[in-house]
Amino acid sequence: MYFGKNVERMTGLNLKEIRAFSPEKMRSHIENRSRKQILFVSEFPFIGRGNVLRDNLISRCEINKEIDLILSRA
């Protein structure tokens, strides 16, 4: 249970609350708590993020917008 206690300490929530949060709500909570924006990054070439198999590369900002849209539907 050591891992669970570390997660609780880092998020400020107990495990029951963490399980109840949606991914979007958890991201918002962590950003508000840390006062930092969470960025999704990938090291090239990381197939599956959508930026490698297109006609051209897309920016990190565009990838994050797509991920935000996906998380808002969850």
Secondary structure, 3 states (H helix, E strand, C coil): CHHHHHHHHHHCCCHHHHHHCCHHHHHHHHHHHHCCCCCCCCCCCCCCCCCCCCCCCCCHHHHHHHHHHHHHHC
